[in-house]
Amino acid sequence: MFFWLQVNLLSHFFLKKRRACFFSFSMSELKGAVCRIGRMEAFFAVDESTRKREREKARQLRNSQWWTNQKGRGLCYYCQSSIKPSQLTMDHKTPIARGGRSTRNNLVPCCKACNTEKQHLTLSEWIAKREAEGNPLACAKLELY
């Protein structure tokens, strides 16, 4: 009950202030959605069954020829460092916990250092954070965010 009340209040606020915001009133579609106005953020966690399903998809892709080709380049997607393919890890540009999916467009090879530093941030959030710190990412030139 509180969840629906909160969503209705947020959507009313966003519409009243004429801000762009995407809301779906289906519980399954709303999970993982993030909406921002200024510094206010509403985040709806992804349920455990979705996480398990997406992790399984990532495991399947990790065993595919596509992933072998991605790692074979030996480049970290984020910092563009040359790294041994065996040392590259799989990262979700938009994390599963934030509503990301295990698809080829969302999975990239990266070094352990970048994967650890990025944590649960989306790619656009991480790019903005690094630029604010005066240490921009090499992939910022490649991404349209």
Secondary structure by P-SEA (a helix, b strand, c coil): caaaaaaaaaaaaaaaaccbbbbbcccccccccccccccbbbbbbbcaaaaaaaaaaaaaaaacaaaaaaaccccccccccccccccbbbbbccccccccccccccbbbbcaaaaaaaccccaaaaaaaaaaacccccccccccc
